[in-house]
C-alpha cells in the first residue's frame, strides 16, 4: 500500500501555488474511525493532531497543525483524532462525488 506523505510547515508560496485558501474545510472532533480513500487527497491541517494507522500493518503516520498531507488513492486505515481536527482539502484524482457516494454505500468501492 502507498504511504501517506507529510510536509511539515510548507512555505506560503507552496500553499498559494496549490490554491489551499480556496479548498473546502472539514472538521472532526476527537474520535477513532476507519476510512478508505477512493481518491488521492491533499490536505492542509489548520488545527489539531491525528494518527493514521494503515490496515496492512505498516507504520502509523502522525500529522498536526501546519502540515501538508497527501493521502494516496487506495489507502485504507484508521483515523485517531487526538486533538480536534480542522483541515482544508482537495481531491487530486477521481472526484469528490465518488468519495461521497462510497461513504453512503450508494457506490460500492472494493
HUNORMO-V879763 format. One record per helix or strand. SS is the DSSP state (A for helix, B for strand). FROM is the first residue (numbers start at 1). TO is the last residue. If there is no record, write none. Layout:
ss	from	to
SS	FROM	TO
SS	FROM	TO
//
This chain:
ss	from	to
B	5	8
A	12	18
A	20	22
B	24	28
B	31	36
B	41	54
B	61	64
B	67	71
B	76	91
A	96	103
//
